[in-house]
């Protein structure tokens, strides 16, 4: 397998070829280069200096300031572009952040939402008895979601759910 690096417009090596895979700049506001080094992922600034060290199994750009991250065998959290932890690495699952800046999480037997701006959690229940929700989009009535229960009595059912008093309420299922 070959290795990749970066050259400038004069054809000179700026970063020697040592990367297994590279991607171009991501984002219009904060130019970031995203690379993999020996199956570890890291990020480079637009000047090709190290921004996020090459020690992560997963790195997912949230926006021009935040990156979801997970080291191999460890839990999910969120870093900023200065490599500072903004959401602690304590989540078994951390979903995509929506336009309101919240993401679905699972932590141990609890689930809910965590907010990107302040890390506040809204715990909605226990995975032992409550539905597992997958939100697809907002409608006039609420959020279109599929949900199932851990005992699989109801599986892949669609419904409209709303958030009231920091709890999820499932409305009439959509057929």
C-alpha positions in Angstrom: 0.0 0.0 0.0 1.3 3.5 -0.9 1.6 6.5 1.4 0.2 10.0 0.9 1.6 13.4 1.8 1.1 17.0 0.8 2.9 19.1 -1.8 2.8 22.8 -2.3 2.1 24.6 -5.6 5.8 24.5 -6.4 5.7 20.7 -6.1 7.8 20.6 -2.9 6.8 18.2 -0.1 5.2 20.0 2.8 4.3 16.8 4.6 6.3 13.7 3.6 4.2 10.7 2.4 3.4 8.8 5.6 -0.4 8.9 5.6 -2.5 5.9 4.6 -5.4 8.1 3.4 -6.0 11.8 3.1 -9.0 14.0 2.4 -9.2 17.5 1.2 -10.2 20.5 3.2 -13.5 20.1 5.1 -15.6 23.2 5.8 -15.6 26.7 4.5 -14.9 28.6 7.7 -12.0 26.7 9.3 -9.9 24.8 6.8 -9.1 21.4 8.2 -7.3 18.5 6.7 -8.4 15.1 7.8 -6.0 12.2 7.7 -5.4 8.6 8.9 -2.0 7.6 10.2 -1.4 3.8 10.6 -5.1 3.2 11.2 -5.2 6.0 13.8 -7.0 9.2 12.7 -6.0 12.7 13.4 -6.5 16.2 11.9 -4.2 18.8 10.5 -4.7 22.6 10.4 -4.8 24.3 7.1 -1.1 25.1 7.5 -0.6 21.3 7.9 0.5 21.5 11.5 -1.0 18.9 13.9 -4.4 19.9 15.3 -5.7 16.7 16.7 -3.1 14.0 17.5 -3.2 10.7 15.6 -4.6 8.6 18.4 -8.3 8.2 17.6 -10.3 5.4 16.0 -13.1 7.7 15.0 -13.2 11.4 14.2 -16.3 13.0 12.8 -16.5 16.7 12.0 -19.6 18.2 13.6 -19.0 21.8 12.3 -16.1 24.2 11.9 -15.4 24.1 15.7 -16.2 20.6 17.0 -15.2 17.0 16.3 -16.9 13.9 17.7 -14.1 11.5 18.7 -13.5 8.0 20.1 -10.3 6.2 20.9 -10.2 2.4 20.1 -12.1 0.5 22.7 -13.2 3.6 24.6 -16.2 5.9 24.7 -17.4 8.8 22.6 -16.9 12.5 23.4 -16.5 15.8 21.6 -13.3 17.9 21.1 -12.9 21.5 19.9 -10.3 22.4 17.3 -7.8 23.2 20.1 -8.0 19.5 21.2 -9.9 20.4 24.3 -12.7 18.2 25.6 -16.0 20.0 25.4 -18.2 16.9 26.0 -16.6 14.2 28.2 -15.7 10.8 26.8 -18.3 8.8 28.6 -20.9 7.9 26.0 -21.4 4.4 24.6 -23.2 5.9 21.6 -23.3 9.5 20.5 -25.5 10.3 17.5 -25.4 13.2 15.0 -25.9 16.7 16.3 -29.1 18.3 14.9 -29.7 21.9 14.0 -30.5 22.7 17.6 -27.1 21.4 18.7 -28.3 18.3 20.5 -27.4 14.6 19.9 -29.0 11.3 21.0 -26.8 9.4 23.5 -26.7 6.1 25.3 -24.6 5.8 28.5 -24.8 2.6 30.4 -28.6 1.8 30.7 -29.7 5.4 30.2 -30.4 7.4 27.1 -31.4 10.9 26.2 -29.9 14.0 24.5 -26.8 16.0 25.2 -26.4 19.6 24.1 -23.2 20.7 22.3 -23.1 24.3 23.6 -23.0 23.4 27.3 -22.8 19.6 27.6 -26.1 19.5 29.5 -27.8 16.1 29.4 -31.5 15.5 29.2 -32.0 11.8 30.3 -35.2 10.4 29.0 -35.2 6.9 30.6 -33.7 3.5 30.8 -33.0 1.2 27.9 -34.5 -1.6 30.0 -38.1 -0.5 29.6 -38.3 2.6 27.4 -38.3 2.8 23.6 -35.1 3.3 21.6 -35.8 6.2 19.2 -34.3 7.1 15.9 -35.3 10.6 14.8 -35.6 11.4 11.1 -36.9 14.9 10.9 -39.3 17.5 12.3 -42.9 17.9 11.1 -45.6 20.3 12.1 -46.8 17.8 14.7 -43.4 16.8 16.2 -40.5 14.6 15.2 -40.9 11.7 12.8 -39.3 8.7 14.6 -38.9 5.0 14.4 -38.8 3.2 17.7 -38.5 -0.2 19.1 -38.5 -1.7 22.6 -35.8 -3.8 24.0 -38.1 -6.8 24.3 -39.0 -6.4 20.6 -42.8 -6.4 21.1 -42.9 -3.5 18.8 -40.2 -3.2 16.2 -39.5 -0.5 13.6 -42.7 1.3 14.3 -43.0 4.9 13.0 -44.7 7.6 15.0 -44.7 11.2 15.9 -43.0 12.1 19.1 -42.8 15.3 21.0 -40.6 16.6 23.8 -42.5 17.8 26.8 -40.9 18.6 30.2 -37.7 17.0 29.1 -39.4 13.7 28.3 -40.2 12.1 25.0 -43.9 11.4 24.4 -44.9 9.1 21.5 -48.0 10.1 19.7 -50.2 8.1 17.4 -48.1 5.8 15.3 -47.8 6.6 11.6 -48.7 3.8 9.2 
